[in-house]
Amino acid sequence: MSTTALSGRRTRTTALVVILLASFMDLLDVTIVNITVPSIRAELGASPAQLQWLLAGYTLAFALGIITGARLGDLYGYRRVFLIGIAGFTAASALCGAAPTADLLVAARVAQGVCAAVMVPQVLSQIQLMYAPHERGGAIAAFSSLSGLAAAVGPILGATLLEGDWYGLGWRAVFWINVPVGVLALAVAARVLPRGRGTTRPRLDLTGMAICGAGLLLILYPLIAGSEHLPWPTWTYLSLAAGAAVLALFLLHQRRLALRGGTPLVEVSLFRMRSVGGGLLVQFLFFVPVMGFFFTFTQLLQTGLGMTPLAAGLTMLPWPIATTAGATLGAAVLLPRLGRATVQLGLLTLAAGLTLLALTATSGGLAFLPGMIVGGAGMGLTVAPLAQLTLERVPPAHAGSGSGLFNTIAQLGASAGVATIGTIFFPVLAAHPGPAAPAYGTAFSTTIWASLALLTLTLAVTFLLPRRP
């Protein structure tokens, strides 16, 4: 290998590390803030509504903005938009750390979510730009492992920062830690990221932005806020129905805009690709039970079994480790040989892991280890090959649009998962008064059986995927 080729490969690896670090910062901020809620309430006197929006505001802003953020990359360049996003995310993190009131903290969290929506879609777009199709397996495997890693590391890091009370910052340290990391990532990214973008003209569809944002808001808001009131109020169903209608109107607008020679926010031609249409459906169905599992398992560990956040995080740590191994094996080794059967194998492995966890729900400790390893490996075998099968055939000019759709569907599935699995978990919990461990164990196991039914449906839908990458 020539010196120039070796240098180019090292630069590409450095670029991959930087964009994955930025994506990890976003995912970590979703999980790490949960542990700070009691401290924030005590110091800032935050109301229950403010605490709810401290968590939901970020998620909602991210989900609403991610399609637009992805399209900005297509129009103005993935490198430029990524740098703007990470700079804004770093600045918003500093504002969170310095916020003197709960209202300003919520506003800064919303700003964080908006900047994350600009930054994160460029990650998959950059991977598609930097790596040829046959080289993407390892990079996509690493990207796909981040969510499980953040779910485990978030509580551990959050508890460490709170208990250590570094420099007297208390809960503010979970936000300030993003600042030096963000500055470093920004400086390195400016040097190593390739300058590339699609061939479309720089004209943003503002009407489409408004329609899409309204539709997603009508769907996501009831999933995030309405699900806390069981049974669901009537307005949640009305909002969901209205949201579906508005999104249908959005797709119609996008199609007409494309026919007129305009630049739509979403490239509607992607939906005619079997790999994209099938992959997005599998992505949604997959994230419903998976994110529902993370939500209820955390409840079981901390409230049902009385674990500290640190102990709960350590208990969950085998999951992301196994996810990383499974993602690497699935994307780099099995997918080229087995094609979509890799995703199907992953779903079956995940189902086996969840079954083991349901059977040991009240045991705790090392009894969870087999289920965590098997389930985590199953998730890795699913997510990385699924991303590759879905986005493999997307033209480079529409890489941002494809990435935005993929990430938005994941957000919708995650929100739907917490909401729908929660509607099973909490009524079962309420129907079993008495000691916490048996009650939470029964509620958790019940949600797992429902999740297995959803995974069975997901397995059936995988036959819509192309047989080979």
N, C-alpha and C positions, 0 to 999 in steps of 0.2 A: 504494500500500500504506500502510495506517495505521501510526502510530507504535507502537501496541499490537501489531499483527500483526508488524511488523518486529522488535520486541523479543522477541516470542515465538519467532520463527524463529531469532534469534541465540541465545536460551537453549537451544533444542532442538539447535542445532549444537554449542554448548558441551557439552551433555550427551552428545552422540554422541562427541565427541572424548575425553571423560573415560572413558566405558565402553570405547571402543576402546583407549585407553591401558592400562587395567587388563587387558584381554584380551591385549594385546601383552606386558605384563610376564610373564604366565603363559607364553606361547609362547616368549619370550626365555629364560626360566629353564630351559626344556627343552634349548635348544641351547647356551647360553653356558657351562653348567657343564662340558660335555665337555672344554673346553680347560684347565680348572683341575685335572683329575685328577692329573697328575704332581706338581704343586706341593702339592696336598693330601696325597698319599702321602708326599712328602718331609717336610713339616712335622709332620703328625699321626701318621705311621707307620701309615697305614691299610692294612689287609689287603686282598687281592683281593676277598674277600666284602664287606667294608665299602664298597669303591669301587663294586662292582656295585650295592649297595643305595642308594648315594648317588644313582645315576641311576635305578634301577628303582623305588625307594621312592616317589619323587615321582609317577611315571607311574601306578603301581599305586593309590596313594591317590586321585589325581585321578579315575581311571577308575571306581573303586569308589564314589566319593561323588557323582558328577555327577548321577545320576538323583534322588537324595535332595535334593541342592542345588537342582535345578530345581523340584522339588515344593515345597520350602520357600518359594520365590518365589511360587508360586500361592497358598499358604496364608497367608503372613504379609506379603506385599508385596514386589515386586521391588526397590524402592528400599531398604527396610530390610535385606533379606537381602544385597543387593549391598554396602552399607556395612559390614555385619558381616564379609563375606568379604574385602573389601579391607583393612580394619583388621587382621584376623587374618593375612592374607598379608604385610602390611608388618611386623607384629611377628615373624612367623616368619622373615622375611628377616633381621631384626636378630639373631635367635637364631643363624641360620646364620653370619652374619658374626662373631659373638662366640664361637662354639663352641670350647671348649678341647680337645675330644677328638673322635675320629672317630665314636664311638657317639652323642654328643650332636648332631653335625652330621647324621648320618643321621636321628635322631629329629626334628630341626628341619626337614629336607627333607620328611619324611612330613607334618608339620604344615603345611608350605607347600602340599603337594598337596591336603590336606583343605580348606584355606581357598580354594584355587583352584577346587575343585569346588563350593564355595558361591558364589563370585563369578562365574565365567565363564558359567554358564547364564543368568544374569540379563541378559547383554548382548543376546542375540537377543530375549529377552522384552521388554526395554526398547525395542528397535527396533520391535517389533510394536505396542507401546503408544504410542510417540511419533509413528509415521508411518502414514498411511493406506496401504492396499495399493498404490495407484498411485504412492506416493512412496518406497517402500522400496528401489527398485533401487540407488540410489547408496549408501545406508547399508549394505546387505547386501554390495555390491561391496567397500566399504572393509573390512568385517569379514572377508570371504573372502580378502582379499589379505594378511592379517596373518601367516598361517603361513609363506608363502614369504618374506616380508620378515624374519621372525624367524630363519628358517633361514640367511639370508645375513648378517644383521647380527650374529647371535650370535657367530660366530667372530671377526668383525672387532672388535667391541666387547670381547670377552673378551681377545683378543690385545693390544689397546690398553691395557686396564687392567692386564694382567699385566706387559707390557713397561714401562709407565710407572711401575709400583709406586707409585701415588698414596698419599701420606702414609704410605708404608711398609706399606700394607695387604696388598700382594701379592694372592693369590687371594681374600681376604676382600672385596675391593672389588666383585667381581661380585655379591655379596649386599647389601652396604651401599648400593649405588647405588639399590636398590629403595626404600630408606627415605624419602629426600626426595621421590621421585616418588610414592610411595604416600601420603604425608602430604598432598601437594598435591592429588592426585586425590581423596582422601577429603574434603578441605575443600571443593573445588569441587562434587563430586557431592552433598554434603549440601545445597547451595544450589540446584542446578539440576535434579536428577532429579525426574521427576513422581512423585507419590504414587499408585500404582495397583496393584491386585492382582486376582486372580480372585474369583469369587463363592462359592468353596467354603468349607466350614467349616474352621477351623483344627484339624484332627485328623490327626496324622501316623501312617501305617501302619507301626508298628515291626516287625511280623512280616514284612511285605513287604520292609522294609529289610534284615532279616537274611537272608531267602531270596535276594533279588537280589544282595546283597553276596557271599554264599557262591558263587552261580553264576558271577558275574563273576570272583571270585578263582580258582575252579577252571579258568576258561578263560584268564585273563590271566597267571597265574603261570607255567604251562608255556610260554606264548608268549614271555614275557620272560626267564625263567631257563633253561628246558629247552632252548631253541634254541641255547645256547652249547655243547651237547654233541651232536656229530654222529657217527653217526646219532642221531636222537631216542631217548632212553630210553623203555622201555615205559610208565613212569609218566606221561609226558606225554600219551600217547594216552588212557590211562585217565582222567586228570584232565579232558581236553577232553570226553570222552564224558559224564562225570559232570556237568560244568558245563552242558552242553547240556540234560541231563535236569533239573537243578535250575532252570534258567531256564524250561523248559517248565512246571515246577511253579509257579514264580513267576507266570507269566501266568495259569495256572488260578486261583491264589489271588486275583489281581487281579480277574479276571472275577467270581468268586463274591462278593468284597467289594463290587464295584459293584452286583451284583444285590441285595445285602442293604441297599443304600442307604448304604454306607460311602464313605470317601474313599480310593481306591486310590493307590498311589505313582505308577503309570503309568496314564493314562487309556486303557483298552483300546479304547474306541470309535475312537481315532485309527487303529488298525490296519485298520479297515474303510474308511478313506478311501483311495482309490486313490493320491492324491497323496502321502500319508504312507508307505504301504506300499511303493510303487514307488520313492519317493525314498530311503528308508532302505536299500533293497537296492542301488540305484545308488551311494549314498554309501559303503557298505561295499566293494563291488567296486572302486570308483574309488581308494580310499585304499590298498588293498593294493599295486598296482604303483607308485603315486606315492611313498609313504613308503619302499617298498623301493628306489626309485631314489635318493632323497636319501641313504639309508644307504650304498648301494654306491658312489655317485658321490663321496661324501666319502672313502671308503676309496681309491678310484682316485686322487683328487687328492693326498691327503696321503701315503699310503704308496706307491702305485704310481708316481706322478710326482714325489714328493719335495717337494711344495709345503708351505710353512709354513701354519699355520691362517689367518693374515692373507691370504696370497696365495690360498688356497682360497676364503675368504670373498669376496674381490674377484672371483674368477673366477665365483662363483655369483650375484653381485649383479645381473646383467641379468635373471635369472629373476624375482625378485620385482617388479622394475620392470615387466617385461612382464606379469606376473600382474595387477598393479594396473590397467594399461591394459586388459587383456583383460576383467577383471571389470567395470570401469566400462562398457565398450562392450557387454558381454554383457547385464548386468542392466538398464541404463538405456536402451539403444538397440535391441539385437537381440531380447531376450526379448519385448517387447510386440508385435513384428512376426512373429517366427519361432516363438515358443513353445518347445516341447521340442527343436525342431531346433537351437536355440542350443546346448544341451548336447551334442547329437550332433556339431555342428560343432567344439565345443571338444575332444571326445574325439579326433576325427580330427586336429585340429591338434596336440594333445599327442602323439599317436602319431608324427606326422611329425617333431616336435622330438626325441623320444627316438631315432628312427631316425638322425637326423643326428648325435646324440651318440654312438651306438654305432659309426657309421662313422668317427668321428674320435677314438676312445677313447684312442689312444696319441699323438695329435698335441699336445694341450695348447695353452695360450695362446689366441690369437685364433681358432683353429680351432673352439673350443667355442662361440663367440659366436652363430652362426646357430641352432644347436640350442637354446641357452639362451633366446634370444628367442622362437623359435617354440614351444618346449615351455612356457615360462612363460605366453605368451599363451593357449595351449590350456588350461592349468590355470585361468586366470582366466575364460575363456569357459565353463568347466564349473562351477566351484564356486559362483559367485555366482548364476547362474540356477537351479542345482540347489537351493540353499537356498531360493530364493524359490518355486519350484514345489512344493517339499515342504511348506513351512510356511504358504503363502498362505492356505489354507482352514482352518487350525487356529483354533478359537474362542478369543477373548481369554482366557477363563477357564482355558484349558488351554495357554496360551502357554509356560509353564514346563515342563510335561510334554513338549510337542513339542520344545522346545529341548534338554531333557535327553536325549531319545531320539536326536536328531540328533547331538549331541556325543558321546554314548556310542558310537554306531555308528562315528563317525569314529575314536575311540580304539581300538575293537576292530579296525577295518580297518588302522589304523596299526601296531598291535602284530602283527597277522597278517602284514602286509606285510614288516616287518623280519624276522620269523621265517621265513616261507616263501621270500622272495627270498634270505635268508641261506643257506638250505639248498641253494640252487642255486649261489650265489656262492662259498662257501668250498670245497666239493668240487672245483669246476672250478679254483679257484686252487691247491689242493693237487696237482692232476693236472698242473700246468704249472710245474715247478721251473725256476729260471733267473732271468734279469733280471726285476726287479720290474715295469717298465712293460709289457712284452708280456704277462706273466702276469695282471696286474690288468686290462689292457685286454681280454684274452680273457674273463676271468670277468665283467667288467662287461657286455660285449656279449652274452654268453649270457643274463644276467639280463634284458637289454632285450628279447630275442626272446620270452622267457617273459612279460614284462610286456605286450608287444603282444598276445599271445594273451588275457591277462586283460582288456585294454582292448576287444578284440573282443567278448568276452562282456558286458562292461559296456555296450557300444553296443547290443547286442541287448536288454538289459534296459531300456534307456531308453524302449522303446515301452510300458512299463507306466506311464510318467509321463503326466499329462494333456497334451493338445495345447497348451493355453493356460493362462496363470496364472489 
